[in-house]
Amino acid sequence: MTILQGCAQCLDSTRATPPTVQAAYRHAIILLASAGATLFIAGTLLLRRQR
């Protein structure tokens, strides 16, 4: 996976991390995004039900 945005310093520090840590970061991002999406969808469904 290639990082397309960010400053040069961040890009260099990300490339210096081991591949296992990079994979852990990617999994954490997916986990956090899915948790947020789940909460949003559940809240939307609950609000629509109460109408």
C-alpha positions in Angstrom: 0.0 0.0 0.0 1.4 3.4 -1.0 0.9 6.5 1.0 -0.2 9.3 -1.3 -0.6 12.2 1.2 1.4 13.6 4.0 4.6 15.4 4.7 8.0 14.1 3.7 9.0 13.6 7.4 5.9 11.4 8.0 6.4 9.5 4.8 10.0 8.8 5.8 9.1 7.6 9.3 6.3 5.4 7.9 8.7 3.7 5.5 11.1 3.1 8.4 8.6 1.1 10.4 8.6 -2.7 9.9 6.0 -4.2 7.6 4.3 -6.0 10.6 3.7 -2.6 12.3 2.4 -1.1 9.0 0.0 -4.0 8.7 -1.1 -3.4 12.3 -1.8 0.3 11.6 -3.9 -0.7 8.6 -5.9 -3.1 10.6 -6.4 -0.6 13.4 -7.6 2.0 10.9 -10.1 -0.4 9.4 -11.3 -1.4 12.9 -11.8 2.2 14.0 -13.5 3.1 10.8 -15.9 0.2 11.0 -16.7 0.9 14.6 -17.5 4.5 13.8 -19.7 3.5 10.8 -21.5 0.9 12.9 -22.3 3.5 15.6 -23.5 6.0 13.0 -25.7 3.4 11.2 -27.1 2.2 14.5 -27.9 5.7 15.7 -29.5 6.6 12.4 -31.7 3.5 12.5 -32.7 4.2 16.1 -33.6 7.8 15.3 -35.7 6.7 12.3 -37.5 4.1 14.3 -38.6 6.7 16.9 -40.4 8.8 14.3 
